[in-house]
């Protein structure tokens, strides 16, 4: 028998507008912090400019790629999940995923950190390797860090949860469950 240790819904706890504002500010601050060292590292390299349209297209698909990176640990660990595709405001294609089973604390933490490990870190490495494109790559990394802000909030709750807990994907957040002690 399992008892609910904590139900976590950051949108309800902090407010959706505050989470969006903090995500935006985190992304902006991370761009400001990352751009300066990379521009000093690369100095006077010629920047390749392919126009505004490719930048917008890639930034348009970045949130979907971010969500796919959350699903990647589930695929690698052979966990069952369902994916539902929909259109938001009849224009923006989006999808949601729901894990069919309860996850361990470590798996949940890997899911929360997956976009950072698979998008942000490789993008920053690529900005060192390809100096002509470092500005674009730093923008992608900063936007992904901004998108990861809610993940870091969930990660904070997961890290403070008991060691042997089980985390269940609820409708609007997560339920952290612990095994009830036998009397």
C-alpha positions as CSV (number, residue, x, y, z in Angstrom):
1,X,0.0,0.0,0.0
2,X,1.3,3.4,-1.0
3,X,0.7,6.8,0.7
4,X,1.0,10.1,-1.0
5,X,4.0,12.0,0.5
6,X,3.5,15.1,-1.6
7,X,1.5,16.1,-4.7
8,X,3.6,18.5,-6.8
9,X,2.0,20.9,-9.3
10,X,4.2,23.9,-9.9
11,X,1.6,25.7,-12.0
12,X,-0.8,25.6,-9.1
13,X,1.8,26.3,-6.5
14,X,3.6,29.2,-8.1
15,X,1.1,30.3,-10.8
16,X,1.4,29.8,-14.5
17,X,2.3,33.4,-15.2
18,X,5.1,33.4,-12.6
19,X,6.5,30.2,-14.0
20,X,6.5,31.6,-17.5
21,X,8.1,34.9,-16.3
22,X,10.8,33.1,-14.4
23,X,11.5,30.8,-17.4
24,X,11.8,33.8,-19.6
25,X,14.1,35.6,-17.2
26,X,16.2,32.5,-16.7
27,X,16.6,32.1,-20.4
28,X,17.5,35.7,-20.8
29,X,20.0,35.7,-18.0
30,X,21.6,32.5,-19.2
31,X,22.1,34.0,-22.6
32,X,23.7,37.1,-21.1
33,X,26.0,35.0,-18.9
34,X,26.9,32.5,-21.7
35,X,27.4,35.0,-24.6
36,X,30.1,37.0,-23.1
37,X,32.6,34.2,-22.4
38,X,32.0,32.6,-25.8
39,X,32.4,35.9,-27.6
40,X,35.7,36.5,-25.7
41,X,36.8,32.9,-26.5
42,X,36.1,33.2,-30.3
43,X,37.3,36.8,-30.6
44,X,36.9,38.1,-34.2
45,X,35.7,35.0,-36.0
46,X,33.4,35.7,-38.9
47,X,29.8,34.9,-38.0
48,X,27.8,32.9,-40.6
49,X,24.5,34.5,-41.1
50,X,21.7,32.5,-42.8
51,X,18.9,34.9,-42.0
52,X,16.2,35.2,-39.5
53,X,13.9,32.4,-40.9
54,X,16.2,29.4,-40.0
55,X,16.6,30.8,-36.5
56,X,12.8,31.1,-36.1
57,X,12.1,27.6,-37.5
58,X,14.6,26.0,-35.2
59,X,13.3,27.9,-32.2
60,X,9.8,26.9,-33.2
61,X,10.7,23.2,-33.0
62,X,12.9,23.5,-29.9
63,X,10.0,23.0,-27.4
64,X,9.0,19.7,-29.1
65,X,12.6,18.5,-29.1
66,X,12.8,19.4,-25.4
67,X,9.7,17.3,-24.7
68,X,11.2,14.4,-26.8
69,X,14.3,14.5,-24.6
70,X,12.0,14.0,-21.5
71,X,10.7,10.8,-23.2
72,X,14.1,9.5,-24.1
73,X,14.9,8.0,-20.6
74,X,11.6,6.2,-20.7
75,X,12.4,4.7,-24.1
76,X,15.9,3.7,-22.9
77,X,14.6,2.1,-19.8
78,X,11.8,0.3,-21.6
79,X,9.0,2.1,-19.7
80,X,5.5,2.2,-21.1
81,X,4.0,5.6,-22.0
82,X,1.4,7.2,-24.2
83,X,1.8,10.2,-26.4
84,X,-1.1,12.4,-27.4
85,X,-0.8,14.9,-30.3
86,X,-2.9,18.1,-30.5
87,X,-2.9,21.5,-31.9
88,X,-2.9,24.5,-29.6
89,X,-4.9,27.5,-30.9
90,X,-5.3,25.5,-34.1
91,X,-1.8,26.4,-35.2
92,X,0.9,25.1,-32.8
93,X,1.4,21.4,-33.0
94,X,2.2,20.0,-29.5
95,X,2.1,16.7,-27.7
96,X,1.8,15.5,-24.2
97,X,3.1,12.2,-22.7
98,X,1.8,10.1,-19.8
99,X,3.9,7.4,-18.2
100,X,1.8,4.2,-17.7
101,X,3.8,3.0,-14.7
102,X,5.3,4.5,-11.5
103,X,8.9,5.6,-11.7
104,X,11.7,5.5,-9.3
105,X,13.2,8.7,-7.9
106,X,16.4,8.2,-10.0
107,X,14.4,7.7,-13.3
108,X,12.3,10.8,-12.6
109,X,15.4,12.8,-11.9
110,X,16.9,11.5,-15.2
111,X,13.7,12.5,-17.0
112,X,13.9,16.1,-15.6
113,X,17.6,16.4,-16.5
114,X,17.5,14.8,-19.9
115,X,17.0,18.0,-22.0
116,X,19.9,19.6,-20.1
117,X,22.2,16.6,-20.9
118,X,21.0,16.0,-24.4
119,X,20.4,19.6,-25.7
120,X,22.1,22.2,-23.6
121,X,25.5,20.6,-23.0
122,X,26.0,19.4,-26.6
123,X,24.9,22.8,-27.9
124,X,27.5,24.5,-25.7
125,X,30.2,22.1,-26.8
126,X,29.2,22.7,-30.4
127,X,29.5,26.4,-29.8
128,X,33.2,25.8,-28.8
129,X,33.8,23.7,-31.9
130,X,32.0,25.8,-34.5
131,X,33.0,29.4,-33.8
132,X,31.1,30.7,-36.8
133,X,27.8,29.7,-35.4
134,X,28.4,30.2,-31.6
135,X,25.8,33.0,-31.3
136,X,23.0,30.8,-32.7
137,X,24.1,27.9,-30.6
138,X,24.2,30.0,-27.4
139,X,20.7,31.3,-28.2
140,X,19.5,27.6,-28.5
141,X,21.2,26.7,-25.2
142,X,19.7,29.7,-23.4
143,X,16.2,29.0,-24.7
144,X,16.5,25.4,-23.7
145,X,17.7,26.5,-20.2
146,X,14.6,28.8,-20.0
147,X,12.4,25.8,-21.1
148,X,14.1,23.7,-18.4
149,X,13.2,26.1,-15.5
150,X,10.0,24.1,-14.6
151,X,12.0,20.9,-14.8
152,X,14.5,22.3,-12.3
153,X,11.6,23.1,-9.9
154,X,10.3,19.5,-10.2
155,X,13.9,18.3,-9.8
156,X,14.1,20.2,-6.5
157,X,11.1,18.3,-5.2
158,X,12.3,15.0,-6.4
159,X,15.7,15.5,-4.8
160,X,14.1,16.3,-1.4
161,X,11.8,13.2,-1.6
162,X,12.6,10.1,0.5
163,X,15.1,7.7,-1.0
164,X,12.7,4.8,-1.6
165,X,9.8,6.8,-3.0
166,X,7.9,6.1,-6.2
167,X,6.9,9.0,-8.4
168,X,3.6,8.8,-10.4
169,X,2.7,11.1,-13.2
170,X,-0.5,12.7,-12.2
171,X,-2.8,14.7,-14.5
172,X,-1.3,18.2,-13.7
173,X,1.9,17.3,-12.0
174,X,3.5,14.4,-10.0
175,X,2.5,12.4,-6.9
176,X,5.4,11.3,-4.7
177,X,4.4,8.1,-3.1
178,X,6.0,6.2,-0.2
179,X,5.3,2.7,1.0
180,X,3.1,2.5,4.0
181,X,4.8,0.9,7.0
182,X,3.2,-2.3,8.3
183,X,1.7,-1.9,11.8
